[in-house]
Amino acid sequence: MKALRGAAALRNLREQPLWKLLAALKAPVVIALLQSLFMDADKGLPSSVLLERLARDMDALRSTGEDLPQAPQAYIAEWLNQGWLTRRFPAGAHEEEYELSVEALTALRFVAGLLTPRTIATESRLSVVIHQLSRLAEETNTSPEARLAALRAERERIDRAIDEVERGGVKTLAPDRAIERAREVIALAQELAADFRSVRDEFERLNRGLRQSLMENEGSRGDVLEQLFAGVDLIGESDEGRTFNAFWRLLTDSEQAATLRESLDEVTGRPFARQLESHERKFLLGLTGALLNEGRGVHDVLQNFARSLKSFVQSREFLEHRRLHGLLKEATQAALSAKDLVRPNAQVGFELMQSSSRIRSVSQWALYDPAQRVTDSSMLAAEPSELDLDTVSELVRQSEIDFRTLKAHLRAILERQSQVTIGQVLIEYPAEQGLGSVVGYVALGAKHGEVTDGSEVVSWAGDDATQRRAKVPTIYFMRERYLELVD
């Protein structure tokens, strides 16, 4: 039975984002990209910054032969769907922010630990266990005699240490043991910083749970409503809220903060600290600020959730949500009742027009500014447009102009006179193909005529009987080049 329960638990864990990330087909590439994007700062990235950095990293991987056929946007959407990224829209921000989910962060730290393994059994970890157990035993002992005996023993130990220092017997840790303890502190601090996201996720789940209880309460006033109207901060008074508030008070205590800063300054200034990696020293130097920033972010989320929940109730918005919730429940119950009476493929005589709108994030929409789209209702007479030879050549390649007829018109005129321009030809032979005929004459003139620096205005009637004009180069078709116009 124990194996059966274990297999069921692991099978359920295999469907979670953490295991899916480690077992993904391209797990090495995906983990490397996520580490490159998020693990340095361990914070969220705006959408534009994330796309730019991801595109740059993907180009570098593709240059080495890595198969990454999709666009960066497609991979971000997939990672969101898999639960490896979370997307938020912070208050006052201009675009979305992305960050690692708790499961993905745990997976990345696990992989990083495999790449840089530490000693299996370390003296510092054992000392932490012994110290915490002794403190637990002392602080849970209700016997005054035992507590006094422990305090006296501690006093004697301190007196002996003072005597040793006065005699000049200062004992310090060996450099290797000091480095070991420093890295143990770094590991604990990194886990502590990562725990903030789990706390924030717990607050989000609690907030959703409280709102759901408001929706599903069918009485005039449920327990949640009564407490909210009484001014009780349900999120702050929850187990998660009380735990975090206690931690936040400890973190922001001036005495504790000063002790932490002084200890960090002393440790990073010791000779053994120079043997730490650069990123480890950087982490220690910024530990206080990192903890405060992470804690401040969770504290702001906690306060915002509490205020929004109160506003949700005080504005009576929950009444409309409750009404919609009731309608959806009635529709669901009606569908369940009808499923045994109506076949799935039976005609019910009702047509439902489905929406074809594309659902996108709000941040991807551009606000409409009427000032930028005001059109001038007045209509001005347009000047004749100009057709240069490059434009004519492009139009000729894209069209089917009747050059045979155009050449015949030119030959007929040149039999009677020595030269003729395009405008003169159009007067005698109107443009049957509209602009196409004009373009054809210009193309023939560029090849078989004499192009001058001047210009002339030609006109023609389109298929809609509207008279149009254009300015074209003055081109003369000469009788001396008559034979060039013969097909």
C-alpha positions as CSV (number, residue, x, y, z in Angstrom):
1,M,0.0,0.0,0.0
2,K,2.9,2.4,0.7
3,A,4.3,1.8,-2.8
4,L,0.8,2.3,-4.2
5,R,0.3,5.7,-2.4
6,G,3.8,6.7,-3.5
7,A,3.2,5.9,-7.1
8,A,-0.1,7.8,-7.1
9,A,1.6,10.8,-5.5
10,L,4.5,10.8,-8.0
11,R,2.1,10.3,-10.9
12,N,0.3,13.4,-9.8
13,L,3.6,15.3,-9.4
14,R,4.6,14.3,-12.9
15,E,1.7,16.4,-14.2
16,Q,3.0,19.5,-12.4
17,P,5.0,22.2,-14.1
18,L,8.2,21.4,-12.2
19,W,8.4,17.8,-13.5
20,K,7.2,18.8,-17.0
21,L,10.1,21.3,-17.3
22,L,12.7,18.8,-16.2
23,A,11.3,16.2,-18.6
24,A,10.6,18.5,-21.6
25,L,11.9,17.4,-25.0
26,K,14.1,20.5,-25.2
27,A,14.6,20.8,-21.4
28,P,18.4,21.8,-21.7
29,V,17.6,24.6,-24.1
30,V,14.5,25.9,-22.3
31,I,16.2,25.8,-18.8
32,A,19.3,27.5,-20.2
33,L,17.1,30.3,-21.7
34,L,15.1,30.7,-18.5
35,Q,18.3,30.8,-16.5
36,S,19.8,33.4,-18.8
37,L,16.7,35.6,-18.7
38,F,15.6,35.5,-15.1
39,M,18.2,33.9,-12.8
40,D,20.6,36.8,-12.7
41,A,18.1,39.3,-11.2
42,D,15.5,36.8,-10.0
43,K,12.8,39.4,-10.8
44,G,10.2,40.1,-13.4
45,L,10.9,41.5,-16.9
46,P,8.7,43.8,-18.9
47,S,7.3,42.3,-22.0
48,S,9.4,44.3,-24.5
49,V,12.6,43.5,-22.6
50,L,11.8,39.8,-22.4
51,L,11.1,39.6,-26.1
52,E,14.3,41.4,-27.0
53,R,16.5,39.3,-24.7
54,L,14.9,36.1,-25.8
55,A,15.3,36.9,-29.5
56,R,19.0,37.6,-28.9
57,D,19.6,34.4,-27.0
58,M,17.7,32.4,-29.6
59,D,19.8,33.8,-32.4
60,A,22.9,32.8,-30.5
61,L,21.6,29.3,-30.1
62,R,20.5,29.0,-33.7
63,S,24.0,30.1,-34.9
64,T,25.3,26.9,-33.2
65,G,22.8,24.7,-35.0
66,E,20.1,24.5,-32.3
67,D,16.6,23.9,-33.8
68,L,14.3,26.6,-32.6
69,P,11.7,27.0,-35.4
70,Q,9.2,29.2,-33.6
71,A,9.2,32.9,-32.9
72,P,10.0,34.2,-29.4
73,Q,6.3,35.2,-28.8
74,A,5.3,31.6,-29.5
75,Y,7.7,30.2,-26.9
76,I,6.6,32.7,-24.3
77,A,3.0,31.7,-24.9
78,E,3.9,28.0,-24.6
79,W,5.9,28.7,-21.3
80,L,2.9,30.5,-19.9
81,N,0.6,27.6,-20.8
82,Q,3.0,25.1,-19.3
83,G,3.0,27.1,-16.0
84,W,6.7,27.9,-16.2
85,L,6.1,31.7,-16.4
86,T,3.6,33.9,-14.8
87,R,2.3,37.2,-16.2
88,R,1.2,40.2,-14.2
89,F,0.2,43.8,-14.9
90,P,1.6,45.8,-11.9
91,A,-0.3,49.0,-10.9
92,G,1.1,52.0,-12.8
93,A,3.0,49.9,-15.3
94,H,2.8,50.5,-19.1
95,E,3.2,46.9,-20.1
96,E,3.0,43.3,-18.8
97,E,5.7,41.8,-16.6
98,Y,6.8,38.2,-16.8
99,E,8.6,36.2,-14.1
100,L,9.4,32.6,-13.3
101,S,6.7,30.6,-11.6
102,V,7.5,29.0,-8.2
103,E,7.7,25.6,-9.8
104,A,10.1,26.7,-12.6
105,L,12.3,28.6,-10.1
106,T,12.5,25.4,-8.0
107,A,13.5,23.4,-11.0
108,L,16.1,25.9,-12.1
109,R,17.7,26.0,-8.6
110,F,17.7,22.1,-8.5
111,V,19.5,22.0,-11.8
112,A,22.0,24.7,-10.7
113,G,22.7,22.6,-7.6
114,L,23.5,19.6,-9.7
115,L,25.9,21.7,-11.8
116,T,27.7,23.0,-8.7
117,P,27.3,20.2,-6.1
118,R,28.3,20.9,-2.5
119,T,29.8,18.6,0.0
120,I,27.3,15.9,1.0
121,A,27.8,16.2,4.8
122,T,29.1,19.6,5.9
123,E,30.1,20.7,9.4
124,S,28.1,23.9,9.1
125,R,24.9,22.2,8.3
126,L,25.3,19.8,11.2
127,S,26.0,22.7,13.5
128,V,22.9,24.4,12.3
129,V,20.8,21.3,13.1
130,I,22.4,20.9,16.6
131,H,21.9,24.6,17.4
132,Q,18.3,24.7,16.3
133,L,17.5,21.5,18.2
134,S,19.1,22.8,21.3
135,R,17.1,26.0,21.1
136,L,13.9,24.2,20.5
137,A,14.5,21.9,23.5
138,E,15.3,24.9,25.7
139,E,12.4,27.2,24.6
140,T,9.8,24.4,24.9
141,N,10.9,23.3,28.3
142,T,8.4,24.4,31.0
143,S,10.7,23.6,33.9
144,P,12.2,26.7,35.6
145,E,15.0,24.7,37.1
146,A,16.1,23.3,33.7
147,R,15.9,26.8,32.1
148,L,18.0,28.3,34.9
149,A,20.6,25.5,34.6
150,A,20.8,26.1,30.8
151,L,21.3,29.8,31.3
152,R,24.0,29.3,34.0
153,A,25.8,26.9,31.6
154,E,25.6,29.5,28.9
155,R,27.0,32.1,31.2
156,E,29.9,29.9,32.2
157,R,30.7,29.2,28.5
158,I,30.7,33.0,27.9
159,D,32.9,33.6,30.9
160,R,35.4,31.0,29.6
161,A,35.4,32.6,26.2
162,I,36.0,36.0,27.7
163,D,39.0,34.6,29.7
164,E,40.5,33.1,26.6
165,V,40.2,36.3,24.7
166,E,41.8,38.3,27.5
167,R,44.7,35.8,27.5
168,G,45.1,36.4,23.8
169,G,43.6,33.1,22.7
170,V,41.3,34.2,19.9
171,K,40.2,31.2,17.8
172,T,38.9,31.7,14.3
173,L,37.5,29.3,11.7
174,A,39.8,27.9,9.1
175,P,39.3,29.5,5.7
176,D,37.9,26.4,4.1
177,R,35.3,26.0,6.9
178,A,34.5,29.8,6.7
179,I,33.8,29.5,3.0
180,E,31.7,26.4,3.6
181,R,29.5,28.3,6.2
182,A,29.3,31.4,3.9
183,R,28.0,29.2,1.1
184,E,25.5,27.6,3.4
185,V,24.2,31.0,4.4
186,I,24.0,32.0,0.7
187,A,22.0,28.8,-0.1
188,L,19.6,29.5,2.8
189,A,19.2,33.1,1.9
190,Q,18.4,32.2,-1.8
191,E,15.8,29.8,-0.6
192,L,14.3,32.4,1.6
193,A,14.1,34.9,-1.3
194,A,12.4,32.3,-3.4
195,D,9.9,31.6,-0.7
196,F,8.5,35.1,-1.1
197,R,6.9,34.1,-4.4
198,S,5.3,31.1,-2.8
199,V,3.8,33.4,-0.1
200,R,2.5,35.8,-2.8
201,D,0.9,32.9,-4.6
202,E,-0.7,31.8,-1.4
203,F,-2.2,35.3,-1.0
204,E,-3.6,35.1,-4.5
205,R,-5.2,31.8,-3.8
206,L,-6.6,33.1,-0.6
207,N,-8.0,36.2,-2.3
208,R,-9.7,34.0,-5.0
209,G,-11.0,31.7,-2.3
210,L,-12.6,34.6,-0.3
211,R,-14.2,36.0,-3.5
212,Q,-15.5,32.6,-4.4
213,S,-17.0,32.2,-0.9
214,L,-18.8,35.5,-1.5
215,M,-20.2,34.2,-4.8
216,E,-21.4,30.9,-3.5
217,N,-22.9,32.2,-0.2
218,E,-26.7,32.1,-0.8
219,G,-27.7,33.7,2.4
220,S,-28.3,37.4,2.9
221,R,-25.0,37.7,4.7
222,G,-22.4,35.0,5.1
223,D,-19.5,34.9,7.6
224,V,-17.2,36.5,5.1
225,L,-19.6,39.4,4.5
226,E,-20.2,39.9,8.2
227,Q,-16.5,40.1,9.0
228,L,-15.8,42.4,6.0
229,F,-18.5,44.8,7.0
230,A,-17.2,44.8,10.5
231,G,-13.8,46.0,9.2
232,V,-11.9,42.8,9.6
233,D,-8.9,42.4,7.3
234,L,-9.5,38.7,6.4
235,I,-6.4,38.4,4.3
236,G,-4.2,40.0,6.9
237,E,-5.7,38.0,9.7
238,S,-5.3,34.7,7.9
239,D,-2.5,32.2,8.8
240,E,-0.5,33.3,5.8
241,G,-1.1,37.0,6.6
242,R,-0.1,36.7,10.2
243,T,3.0,34.6,9.3
244,F,4.2,37.1,6.8
245,N,3.4,40.1,8.9
246,A,5.6,38.6,11.7
247,F,8.4,38.0,9.3
248,W,8.0,41.6,7.8
249,R,8.2,43.1,11.3
250,L,11.4,41.2,12.0
251,L,12.9,42.2,8.6
252,T,12.1,45.9,9.1
253,D,13.1,46.1,12.7
254,S,15.8,48.7,12.9
255,E,18.0,46.8,15.4
256,Q,17.8,43.5,13.5
257,A,18.4,45.3,10.1
258,A,21.5,47.1,11.6
259,T,22.8,43.8,12.9
260,L,22.3,42.1,9.6
261,R,24.1,45.0,7.7
262,E,27.0,45.1,10.1
263,S,27.5,41.3,9.9
264,L,27.4,41.3,6.1
265,D,29.9,44.1,6.0
266,E,32.3,42.3,8.4
267,V,31.9,38.9,6.6
268,T,32.5,40.3,3.1
269,G,35.6,42.2,4.4
270,R,37.3,39.1,5.8
271,P,40.2,37.6,3.8
272,F,38.4,34.2,3.2
273,A,35.6,36.1,1.4
274,R,38.0,36.8,-1.5
275,Q,37.9,33.1,-2.3
276,L,34.2,33.2,-2.9
277,E,32.9,33.4,-6.5
278,S,32.1,37.0,-7.7
279,H,28.4,36.3,-7.9
280,E,28.4,34.9,-4.3
281,R,30.1,38.1,-3.0
282,K,27.6,40.2,-5.0
283,F,24.7,38.3,-3.5
284,L,26.0,38.8,0.0
285,L,26.5,42.5,-0.5
286,G,23.0,42.9,-1.8
287,L,21.3,40.5,0.5
288,T,19.6,43.1,2.7
289,G,18.2,45.1,-0.3
290,A,17.1,41.9,-2.0
291,L,15.2,40.7,1.0
292,L,13.6,44.1,1.6
293,N,12.6,44.4,-2.1
294,E,11.1,40.9,-2.2
295,G,9.3,41.4,1.1
296,R,8.1,44.9,0.1
297,G,6.6,43.4,-3.1
298,V,4.7,40.7,-1.1
299,H,3.6,43.3,1.5
300,D,2.2,45.6,-1.3
301,V,0.3,42.6,-2.8
302,L,-1.1,41.8,0.6
303,Q,-2.3,45.3,1.2
304,N,-3.7,45.6,-2.3
305,F,-5.6,42.4,-2.0
306,A,-7.1,43.5,1.3
307,R,-8.2,46.9,0.0
308,S,-9.6,45.4,-3.3
309,L,-11.6,42.8,-1.3
310,K,-13.1,45.5,0.9
311,S,-13.8,47.7,-2.1
312,F,-15.4,44.7,-3.9
313,V,-17.8,44.3,-1.0
314,Q,-18.5,47.9,-0.1
315,S,-19.2,48.8,-3.8
316,R,-21.8,46.0,-3.9
317,E,-20.0,44.7,-7.0
318,F,-20.2,41.2,-5.5
319,L,-24.0,41.3,-5.9
320,E,-23.7,41.5,-9.7
321,H,-21.1,38.7,-9.6
322,R,-23.3,36.6,-7.4
323,R,-26.2,37.1,-9.8
324,L,-24.1,36.0,-12.8
325,H,-22.8,33.1,-10.7
326,G,-26.3,32.0,-10.0
327,L,-27.3,32.3,-13.7
328,L,-24.3,30.1,-14.7
329,K,-25.2,27.6,-12.1
330,E,-28.8,27.4,-13.3
331,A,-27.7,27.0,-16.9
332,T,-25.3,24.2,-15.9
333,Q,-28.0,22.4,-13.9
334,A,-30.4,22.7,-16.8
335,A,-27.8,21.3,-19.2
336,L,-27.2,18.3,-16.8
337,S,-30.9,17.7,-16.6
338,A,-31.2,17.7,-20.4
339,K,-28.3,15.5,-21.2
340,D,-30.2,12.3,-20.5
341,L,-33.2,13.5,-22.5
342,V,-31.6,15.0,-25.6
343,R,-29.1,13.3,-27.8
344,P,-25.9,15.2,-28.5
345,N,-26.6,15.2,-32.2
346,A,-30.3,16.0,-32.0
347,Q,-31.6,19.1,-33.7
348,V,-33.0,21.6,-31.2
349,G,-34.0,24.3,-33.6
350,F,-31.7,26.9,-32.1
351,E,-28.7,28.6,-33.8
352,L,-25.9,30.0,-31.7
353,M,-23.7,32.6,-33.4
354,Q,-20.2,32.1,-32.1
355,S,-17.9,35.0,-31.7
356,S,-14.8,35.1,-33.9
357,S,-13.0,37.7,-31.8
358,R,-9.5,37.1,-31.0
359,I,-8.8,37.1,-27.3
360,R,-5.6,39.0,-26.5
361,S,-4.1,40.6,-23.5
362,V,-5.2,44.1,-22.7
363,S,-1.6,45.4,-22.9
364,Q,-1.5,44.4,-26.6
365,W,-4.3,46.8,-27.5
366,A,-3.5,50.3,-28.6
367,L,-5.9,53.0,-27.2
368,Y,-7.9,54.9,-29.8
369,D,-6.9,58.5,-30.0
370,P,-9.5,60.5,-32.0
371,A,-7.1,63.5,-32.4
372,Q,-4.8,61.3,-34.5
373,R,-7.5,60.1,-36.9
374,V,-9.4,63.2,-37.7
375,T,-9.8,63.4,-41.5
376,D,-10.1,66.6,-43.5
377,S,-13.5,66.7,-45.1
378,S,-12.5,69.3,-47.6
379,M,-11.5,68.2,-51.1
380,L,-8.8,70.0,-53.1
381,A,-8.1,69.9,-56.8
382,A,-5.1,67.6,-57.3
383,E,-2.2,68.6,-59.4
384,P,-1.3,66.3,-62.3
385,S,0.8,63.4,-61.0
386,E,4.2,62.7,-62.6
387,L,5.3,59.4,-64.1
388,D,9.0,58.8,-64.2
389,L,10.6,56.2,-66.3
390,D,11.4,53.8,-63.3
391,T,7.7,53.9,-62.3
392,V,6.6,53.3,-65.8
393,S,9.0,50.3,-66.2
394,E,7.6,48.7,-63.0
395,L,4.0,49.3,-64.1
396,V,4.7,47.7,-67.5
397,R,6.1,44.6,-65.9
398,Q,3.0,44.2,-63.8
399,S,0.4,44.9,-66.5
400,E,-0.8,43.5,-69.8
401,I,-0.8,46.5,-72.2
402,D,-1.8,46.2,-75.8
403,F,1.5,47.4,-77.3
404,R,0.5,46.1,-80.8
405,T,-2.3,48.6,-81.0
406,L,-0.2,51.4,-79.6
407,K,2.5,50.9,-82.2
408,A,-0.1,50.8,-85.0
409,H,-1.4,54.2,-83.8
410,L,2.1,55.7,-83.8
411,R,2.9,54.3,-87.3
412,A,-0.4,55.7,-88.7
413,I,0.5,59.2,-87.4
414,L,4.2,59.1,-88.5
415,E,3.1,58.2,-92.1
416,R,1.5,61.7,-92.2
417,Q,3.9,63.8,-90.2
418,S,7.6,63.6,-89.2
419,Q,7.2,63.6,-85.4
420,V,4.5,63.3,-82.7
421,T,4.3,63.5,-78.9
422,I,2.2,61.3,-76.5
423,G,-0.3,64.1,-75.9
424,Q,-0.8,64.5,-79.7
425,V,-1.3,60.8,-80.1
426,L,-4.0,60.7,-77.3
427,I,-5.9,63.5,-79.0
428,E,-6.2,61.5,-82.2
429,Y,-6.4,58.1,-80.6
430,P,-8.1,58.2,-77.1
431,A,-6.6,55.8,-74.5
432,E,-8.6,52.6,-74.8
433,Q,-6.9,51.1,-71.7
434,G,-6.9,54.3,-69.7
435,L,-3.8,54.7,-67.6
436,G,-2.4,51.5,-69.2
437,S,-2.3,53.2,-72.6
438,V,-0.5,56.2,-71.3
439,V,2.0,54.0,-69.5
440,G,2.5,52.0,-72.7
441,Y,3.2,55.1,-74.8
442,V,5.8,56.3,-72.2
443,A,7.4,52.8,-72.2
444,L,7.6,52.8,-76.0
445,G,9.0,56.3,-76.0
446,A,11.7,55.4,-73.5
447,K,12.8,52.6,-75.9
448,H,12.0,54.0,-79.4
449,G,11.6,57.8,-78.9
450,E,13.6,60.9,-78.1
451,V,13.2,61.8,-74.4
452,T,13.6,65.5,-73.5
453,D,14.0,67.3,-70.2
454,G,10.6,68.9,-70.6
455,S,7.2,67.6,-69.6
456,E,3.6,67.7,-71.0
457,V,0.2,67.2,-69.5
458,V,-1.9,64.4,-71.0
459,S,-5.5,63.5,-70.3
460,W,-7.7,60.5,-70.8
461,A,-11.0,59.1,-69.7
462,G,-11.2,56.1,-67.4
463,D,-13.7,53.2,-67.4
464,D,-15.9,55.3,-65.1
465,A,-16.0,58.2,-67.8
466,T,-14.0,60.4,-65.4
467,Q,-11.5,62.6,-67.1
468,R,-8.0,62.3,-65.6
469,R,-4.7,64.0,-66.2
470,A,-1.0,63.2,-65.6
471,K,2.3,64.9,-66.3
472,V,4.7,62.8,-68.4
473,P,8.1,63.5,-69.9
474,T,8.0,65.1,-73.3
475,I,8.9,62.3,-75.7
476,Y,9.1,62.6,-79.5
477,F,8.4,59.7,-81.8
478,M,10.5,60.4,-85.0
479,R,9.7,59.1,-88.6
480,E,13.4,58.1,-88.9
481,R,12.7,55.4,-86.3
482,Y,9.5,54.2,-87.9
483,L,10.9,50.7,-88.6
484,E,11.5,50.1,-84.9
485,L,7.7,50.3,-84.3
486,V,7.0,47.5,-86.8
487,D,6.2,44.2,-85.0
